[in-house]
Amino acid sequence: MTSPLDGKRSRVPLYRQVERELLRRIRARELTPGQRLPTEPELAAQWGVNQLTIRQAIGELTIVPRDVVGIGSASGQSQ
């Protein structure tokens, strides 16, 4: 599968690219309220980035107010 990320050549940090892609999937209803995200290792492997990049992106999603709700933990643990 081809990564939806712009890659390391982009001026946008990888964690922001991941954050943007997760938001796109939420807004497109590819990820629905109450649905758990894939695990950090699964997302990292899927997009070819480090797990810390995934963790940072998810951390940004949880601390910045957004027009989306129900963002869960990528580790699969309930909040």
Number of C-alpha atoms within 10 A of each C-alpha: 5 7 10 12 18 13 15 11 8 10 8 12 14 21 21 18 20 24 21 16 15 19 19 13 13 17 13 10 10 12 17 15 13 10 12 17 18 14 17 20 16 14 19 18 12 14 16 13 19 15 16 13 20 25 22 16 20 22 15 14 19 15 8 8 9 9 7 11 12 13 20 18 18 19 13 13 9 8 6
